Amino acid sequence: MTTPSPCLSPTSPRLRRRGPAVLTGTAAMGLVGSSAAVSGALVDAPLWTVQALRYAVASLLLLAVARASGRRLHRPRGREWAWLVGVCAVGLVVFNVALVRGAAHAEPVVLGVAVAGVPLLLALIGPLLERRRPGTRAVAAAAVVTGGAVLVQGFGRSDATGLAWALLVLACEAGFTLLAVPVLARHGAWGVSVHATWLAALGFGALAVLIDGPSAVLALTTADLLAVAHLAVGVTAVAFVLWYSAVRRLGAGRAGLLTGVAPVAAAGGGVLLGGPVPGVVVWSGVAVVTGGLVLGLVPAAPPSGADPAWPPRARRRVDADPRAREAG
């Protein structure tokens, strides 16, 4: 009887170490996916005022929880300011501007498809920021996840300007993760989340005053405030900490695969809110995304004849040298 590979079993040490990070990243993307339905309730609300309020509430909540739990937050220094401002400016402020401007030239699904390309971009660039070469398996898995996410999102119409905005949306969404990589080691998920949210509150606050006007906050209804509360607590404060925790433990490239969960969660959330049950194409996309996640996140089986407890480099050396295998 063939013994199952320990590296693929639920009790594998490598899989156990990776599992919690995969769960936190999946939960983060699930929360992000839920924002699609909630954001629909804010179509008529003043956009920049809503965003300013969202990030202000999230930053205050994160600060309060961090202080209550005794977590130490570091003050940014030197180049760290540039990276953190980049996370905020590119990943949050410019991203939302691109969404708004792009919606005037392209159907929302086109922008969603652009975001679906994030796994592939992170798989290619993420390892370089971590001073590693992109892995063939990781890039292949990212391509599969991207393809599945596109099937879930569907296709839409756009003009050339809309496509340009969609590419900017893609770059900004990837930037939200990539620009945080250099500061995650010192600040951790909590620190990056706190600094990104208070900086975003300032940025969106300035846009709110200039575009919406200082009195726009008074026009928000109870339904608007409830939607803002969900975005601030679940989609921002909780999701940011979960996501950056996953990126810190898995690396940007591998964690990027989990962004494929967001469109799947959005489709499921639509059904729970009374929307139509997805068709065959969407279910096919869900299956493809799942296959890509398994390919990229489940550790590969060890080479034949190697001790699965050994690290991968040691296993490769044993396979390459029969004398070493006999000595082992």
C-alpha positions in Angstrom: 0.0 0.0 0.0 1.3 3.4 -0.9 1.9 5.8 2.0 0.5 9.3 1.4 3.2 12.0 1.1 3.7 13.7 4.5 4.2 17.0 2.7 0.6 16.8 1.4 -1.0 15.5 4.5 -3.0 17.8 6.9 -0.3 17.0 9.6 2.6 18.2 7.5 4.7 20.7 9.4 5.1 22.9 6.4 1.4 22.9 5.7 0.6 23.5 9.4 2.9 26.5 9.4 1.3 27.9 6.2 -2.3 27.1 7.1 -3.0 29.9 9.6 -1.6 32.6 7.2 -3.7 31.2 4.3 -6.8 31.3 6.5 -6.2 34.9 7.5 -5.5 36.0 3.9 -8.6 34.2 2.8 -10.7 35.9 5.5 -9.3 39.3 4.5 -10.2 38.8 0.8 -13.6 37.5 1.8 -14.3 40.7 3.7 -13.0 42.7 0.7 -15.4 40.8 -1.6 -18.3 41.6 0.7 -17.7 45.3 0.1 -19.1 45.1 -3.4 -22.7 44.7 -2.2 -22.3 47.2 0.6 -20.7 49.8 -1.7 -23.7 49.6 -3.9 -25.7 51.2 -1.1 -23.5 54.2 -1.2 -23.9 55.1 -4.9 -25.8 58.4 -4.1 -23.6 59.3 -1.1 -20.8 61.9 -1.3 -17.9 59.6 -2.3 -14.9 61.4 -0.8 -16.7 62.2 2.4 -17.6 58.5 2.8 -14.0 57.4 2.3 -12.6 60.0 4.7 -15.1 58.9 7.4 -14.3 55.2 6.7 -10.6 55.6 7.1 -10.9 57.9 10.1 -13.1 55.5 12.0 -10.8 52.5 11.0 -7.6 54.3 12.2 -9.2 55.2 15.5 -10.4 51.7 16.0 -7.0 50.2 15.2 -5.3 52.6 17.5 -7.7 51.8 20.3 -7.3 48.0 19.9 -3.6 48.2 19.6 -3.3 50.3 22.8 -5.7 48.0 24.7 -3.8 44.9 23.6 -0.4 46.4 24.5 0.8 46.3 20.9 3.8 48.5 20.2 3.5 50.8 17.2 6.6 52.4 15.8 6.9 55.9 14.4 8.0 55.8 10.8 11.5 57.1 10.0 13.5 58.0 7.0 12.5 56.1 3.8 9.6 54.4 5.7 7.6 57.5 5.2 7.9 57.2 1.5 6.8 53.5 1.5 3.8 54.2 3.8 2.7 57.3 2.0 3.0 55.2 -1.2 0.7 52.5 0.3 -1.8 55.2 1.1 -1.5 57.4 -2.0 -1.3 54.6 -4.6 -3.1 51.7 -3.0 -6.0 53.7 -1.5 -6.4 57.3 -2.8 -5.3 57.0 -6.5 -7.0 53.6 -6.6 -10.4 55.1 -5.7 -9.9 58.0 -8.1 -9.1 55.5 -10.9 -12.2 53.5 -10.1 -14.4 56.6 -10.2 -12.9 58.0 -13.4 -12.7 54.6 -15.1 -16.4 53.9 -14.4 -17.2 56.8 -16.8 -15.5 55.0 -19.7 -15.8 51.3 -18.8 -18.4 49.0 -17.3 -17.6 48.0 -13.7 -16.8 44.5 -14.7 -13.9 45.7 -16.8 -12.3 47.3 -13.7 -13.0 44.1 -11.8 -11.2 42.1 -14.5 -8.2 44.4 -14.1 -8.1 43.7 -10.4 -8.2 40.0 -11.2 -4.7 40.4 -12.7 -3.2 41.2 -9.3 -2.2 37.6 -8.4 0.0 37.4 -11.5 1.6 40.8 -10.9 2.4 40.0 -7.3 3.8 36.6 -8.2 6.2 38.3 -10.6 7.2 41.4 -8.6 6.7 40.3 -5.0 9.7 37.9 -4.9 11.9 40.5 -6.4 11.2 42.9 -3.5 12.0 40.0 -1.1 15.3 39.4 -3.1 14.2 36.2 -4.6 13.5 35.0 -8.1 9.9 34.3 -9.0 9.0 30.6 -8.7 7.7 28.9 -11.8 5.1 27.1 -9.8 3.9 30.3 -8.1 3.7 32.2 -11.4 1.7 29.3 -13.0 -0.6 29.2 -10.1 -1.1 32.9 -10.2 -2.0 32.7 -13.9 -4.6 30.0 -13.2 -6.1 32.1 -10.3 -6.2 35.2 -12.6 -8.0 33.2 -15.3 -10.5 31.8 -12.9 -11.2 35.3 -11.4 -11.8 36.7 -14.9 -14.4 33.9 -15.5 -16.1 34.8 -12.2 -16.1 38.5 -13.0 -17.2 38.2 -16.6 -16.4 40.6 -19.5 -17.6 44.1 -20.3 -17.3 46.9 -22.7 -14.8 49.8 -22.6 -13.1 52.5 -24.7 -9.4 53.1 -24.8 -9.5 55.6 -21.9 -11.4 53.1 -19.8 -8.7 50.5 -20.5 -6.1 53.0 -19.4 -7.9 53.6 -16.1 -8.3 49.8 -15.7 -4.5 49.4 -16.0 -4.0 52.1 -13.4 -6.5 50.3 -11.1 -4.5 47.1 -11.5 -1.2 48.9 -10.7 -2.7 50.6 -7.7 -4.2 47.4 -6.3 -0.9 45.6 -6.6 0.9 48.6 -5.1 -1.2 48.3 -1.9 0.6 45.1 -1.2 4.0 45.6 -2.8 4.7 49.0 -1.3 4.1 47.6 2.2 6.7 44.8 1.8 9.8 46.9 2.8 8.2 48.2 6.0 6.3 45.0 7.2 9.4 43.6 8.9 9.7 46.6 11.4 6.1 47.8 11.6 4.2 44.5 11.3 0.7 44.2 10.1 -0.7 46.4 12.8 1.7 49.2 12.3 1.3 49.3 8.5 -2.5 49.2 8.9 -2.6 52.0 11.4 -0.3 54.3 9.4 -2.0 53.6 6.1 -5.5 54.3 7.5 -4.7 57.6 9.3 -2.8 58.8 6.2 -5.7 57.8 4.0 -8.1 59.7 6.3 -6.1 62.9 5.8 -5.9 62.4 2.0 -9.6 61.6 1.6 -10.4 64.4 4.0 -8.7 66.9 1.8 -10.6 65.6 -1.2 -13.9 65.7 0.7 -13.5 69.3 1.6 -12.4 70.3 -1.9 -14.9 68.3 -3.9 -17.9 67.4 -1.7 -17.8 70.4 0.6 -17.5 70.6 4.4 -21.2 70.1 4.9 -21.5 66.9 2.9 -21.2 64.8 6.0 -24.5 66.1 7.1 -26.2 64.6 4.1 -25.3 61.1 5.1 -28.4 58.9 6.0 -28.6 56.2 8.6 -28.2 53.6 5.9 -25.1 55.4 4.6 -23.6 55.4 8.1 -24.3 51.7 8.6 -22.6 51.0 5.3 -19.6 53.1 6.3 -19.4 51.3 9.6 -19.1 47.9 7.8 -16.5 49.3 5.4 -14.5 50.9 8.3 -14.6 47.9 10.7 -14.7 44.8 8.5 -13.3 45.8 5.1 -10.7 48.2 6.4 -9.6 47.7 10.0 -10.0 43.9 10.2 -9.2 43.1 6.6 -6.0 45.2 6.5 -4.5 43.5 9.6 -5.4 40.1 8.3 -4.1 40.8 4.9 -0.8 42.2 5.9 -0.3 39.4 8.4 -0.7 36.9 5.6 1.7 38.9 3.3 4.3 39.0 6.1 4.1 35.2 6.7 3.5 33.9 3.1 5.4 36.6 1.1 3.7 38.9 -1.4 3.8 36.4 -4.3 2.1 33.5 -2.5 -0.3 35.7 -0.6 -1.3 37.4 -3.9 -3.0 34.1 -4.9 -5.6 34.7 -2.3 -6.8 37.9 -4.0 -8.7 35.5 -6.3 -11.0 34.8 -3.3 -12.4 38.4 -3.5 -14.5 38.0 -6.7 -15.7 34.6 -5.5 -16.8 36.1 -2.2 -18.5 39.0 -4.1 -20.5 36.5 -6.2 -21.5 34.6 -3.2 -22.5 37.7 -1.3 -24.7 38.8 -4.2 -26.6 35.5 -3.9 -27.0 35.9 -0.1 -28.5 39.4 -0.7 -31.1 38.0 -3.1 -29.3 38.2 -6.4 -29.5 35.5 -9.1 -27.6 32.2 -8.6 -24.4 32.3 -10.8 -24.4 30.4 -14.0 -22.1 27.7 -15.3 -19.3 30.1 -16.3 -19.1 31.6 -12.9 -19.0 28.2 -11.2 -16.3 27.1 -13.7 -14.3 30.2 -12.6 -14.7 29.3 -9.0 -13.3 25.8 -9.7 -10.4 27.3 -11.7 -9.6 29.7 -8.8 -9.7 26.8 -6.4 -7.3 24.8 -8.5 -4.9 27.7 -8.7 -4.9 28.1 -5.0 -4.2 24.4 -4.5 -1.4 24.5 -7.0 0.3 27.5 -5.4 -0.4 27.0 -1.7 -0.2 23.2 -1.1 3.5 22.2 -0.7 4.8 19.9 -3.4 5.6 16.3 -2.5 9.3 15.5 -1.7 11.5 13.8 -4.3 11.5 10.0 -4.2 13.8 8.6 -1.7 14.3 11.9 0.3 13.4 12.4 3.9 10.3 14.7 3.9 11.6 16.3 7.2 14.6 17.6 5.4 14.5 21.2 3.9 14.0 21.3 0.1 17.6 22.3 -0.7 18.9 19.2 1.2 16.4 17.0 -0.6 17.6 18.3 -4.0 21.2 17.7 -3.1 20.4 14.1 -2.1 18.6 13.5 -5.4 21.4 15.0 -7.4 24.1 12.9 -5.7 23.4 9.1 -5.3 26.4 8.8 -3.0 24.9 11.3 -0.6 21.6 9.3 -0.7 23.5 6.1 0.3 25.3 8.0 3.1 22.0 9.3 4.4 
